[in-house]
Each structure stands twice: as structure tokens, then as C-alpha cells.
Amino acid sequence: MSEDTGVIGRQLREARERMGLGVAQAAERLHVDETVIDALESGDFQTLGPPVYVRGHLRHYAELIGEPSASGLYESLSQAEPDLTSGPHRPMVPQRPPRRRWPLVLFAALLALAVAAWWASGVKLG
């Protein structure tokens, strides 16, 4: 935790306490686990995942407690971080060429013709 993230966390905690909200109440209103609120207030942003998730949690929490400057402060800290929301997230897997299905279709058509010819000839079993 850097000193700047500690400032953000302290600012969030103080604003929540001014509103008279407990950690559990804030988590319930945001529909997140209490560990998310604890991570935000302790400045432990790495546990929340990539910066895109941290920004989202911070923005929603800051709106809830009326402290929009906390979200803006994080934005100024994370300017140099890469944007993980664009670009491929998985290595490209080469595509297999499509299978040729014409032999199967030809077999099914010949089988249908054979059954039709047998039925038309009136052959009886047994």
C-alpha cells in the first residue's frame, strides 16, 4: 500500500463514518462483499484485481458516501497503468479447417434411396 492509496482509504472510511454507515451496511448497499469495502478503505487495491475493477468499485463507493474526490484521486494515481480492457485477453488459437461432410451426406442420401426402393418393391420380411 502506498501513502497515496492510504490517503484514499482514510478519506473513504471517514466519509462512511460521517454518514453513520457500518462496513456491512455499505457493502449491502453496493451489493459487494465486506472484503471489498475493507480493501478500499485500507488502500489494498491489488486484492480487487485489475485497475478497471478498482476504478469501478471506487466510483460506486464514492457515489454512495458522497466523496467523489476519492475516485478522482485514484484516477490521477493510475494514469500510467496499462488499460486491461482492450486487446486480446487470450492467445489466438489457430482454427481447424472445416471438415468435409459431403461423404456423410452422400451416404445418407443413398441409404434413403435404398430404403425407398425396398419399400416400393413391396418386399416383405419373414
N, C-alpha and C positions, 0 to 999 in steps of 0.2 A: 504494500500500500504506500503510495507516495503521499507527500504532505498535502498536495492539491486535492487528491481524492478523499483524504481525511477531512478536509475543509468542506467538501461537498456533502459527505456523510453527516458531519456535525450539523450543517445547515438544514439538512432534511430532517434529522432527528428533532432538532429544536422546533422546527415548524410543525411537525406532527404533534409534539407535546403541547405546543401552544393551542392547537386545535382540540386537545383533550382526547386524542385517539391513542389507543394502545397498538402495539405491533400486530396483534391478532385482528383487531378491527380494521386496520389499514390493509392488511393482506386480504381480508374478506371482501372489502370494497373493491379491491383491484383484481380479485379472482386469481390470486397467486398464493404460493406457499409462504409461510412466515420467513423461511430462509432467504427469500428474495429481498424482503424488506430489511432483514439483518445485514445482508451483503451490501445493499445500497447504503445503509446508514453507517456501516463500518468502512466503506470505501473499498471493499473487496470485490471489485468489478470483474476480475478474472473468473470468478466462480459462476458468473452469469453467462459466460460464453463469449462469442464474438461481439465486437463493438456495436453491431447493428441491434443486438438484443439488449445490450446495456442502454443504448440510446432510447429504445422503446420503453423499457422499464422506468428509466429515469423520467422520461417525458410524462408518462401516465402518473407516476408517483408525484412528480412536481405539480401537475394539474390538480391532483386530489388535495394536496396540502396547501395549494396556493403559493408555491415557491418556484416560479418559472426560471429564476436566475440560476438555480442549481443545474437545470438541464443545459442552459447556455454555457455555463462554466465547463461542463464536461465536453461540450462541442469544441470549445477553444483548446482543451487539452488533447483531444483526439484527432486534431486536424491531420497529423502526419500518418495516422494509421491507415492501412490499405482498406479499400472498400471490398468487403467479402460478399456483397450482394450481387455482383456481376461476374460474368465469366463462367466457364465450365467448372463444376464442383467435382466431377468425376472424370477420370481419364476416358478418352474416347475408345470404345471397343469396336474393332472392325466388324462390319456387317457381313454375315454369311450370305452368299448368293442364294436367291430363292430356289427351292427345289423344283425340279421339273415334275409336274404332276400329270402330264399327258398319258404316261403308261397306265396309271391308275384309272384315269377317265376312260381310256380305250378299253381296258379290261371290264369296267362296269358296263359300258355300252354293249360289248359283245356278250356278256352274261345276260343282260336284259333281252337282247335279241334271241339268244338261245332259249331262254325261258318262254318267250313269246312264241317261238316256233314250236316248241314242245307242247305248249298249251293249245295252239291252233291245230296241231296234228291229231289231237284227241287221244294221245297215248294214256292208257290207264295203268296205274300201278297195281300190282298184286293180283 
